[in-house]
Amino acid sequence: MKRALGVAVLGLALVAAVGASAASKTVQATFTGKCTEIDTLDHNGALASARNNCATAAKGKFAGATQLGLATFEKESGTGAPGLEHGTLVATGPQGTVTLNLRGKREYLTTPKGASYIQESGTWTLGQVKGFQGVQLAKSGSYRSVITTRSQITGSKVTLVRVAGTFGCWDCAT
């Protein structure tokens, strides 16, 4: 009985150690794409809320994937408080496709030199998986990204953006 308990405890410790090392690995990527803002005004013409939708992509080598698609959707109040964000990161490669479901917050910040940028952070959970046979994927992780403006499309609420993102690894063996 003591031996079986000792083996079980040792096995759990090993699983926890492997999980901890996997959780510390990250995937970094630089995306390009566009964000669109849709404003809702109150009866006085003041900003009541805003929705921001971003669609970006990256190509390279990312934890078993060769292409990443990042789509985020955010709603914020007109008060300037951080907005609530959700979205997906779709990782596609020779082994298949993995979708991570994102939930977090988005804050509008300014550098000491006066440049504006957006910081996103939150957690992801494993969504739909196609392929990746025999691969043990992480079930959840965290993410953080910074969105900077490349250019504004004149006469519109569309902005071309660059996103520098760090995501907790989903396929850490690759």
Buried (B, 14 or more C-beta within 10 A) or exposed (E): EEEEEEEEEEEEEEEEEEEEEBBEBBBEBBBEBBBBBEEEEEEEEEBBBBBBBBBBBBEEEBBBBBBBBBBBBBBBEBEEEBBBBBBBBBBBBEBBBBBBBBEBBBBBEEEEEEEEBBBBBBBBEBEEBEEBEEBEBBEEBBBBBBBBBEEEEEEEEBBBBBBBBBBBBBBBEB
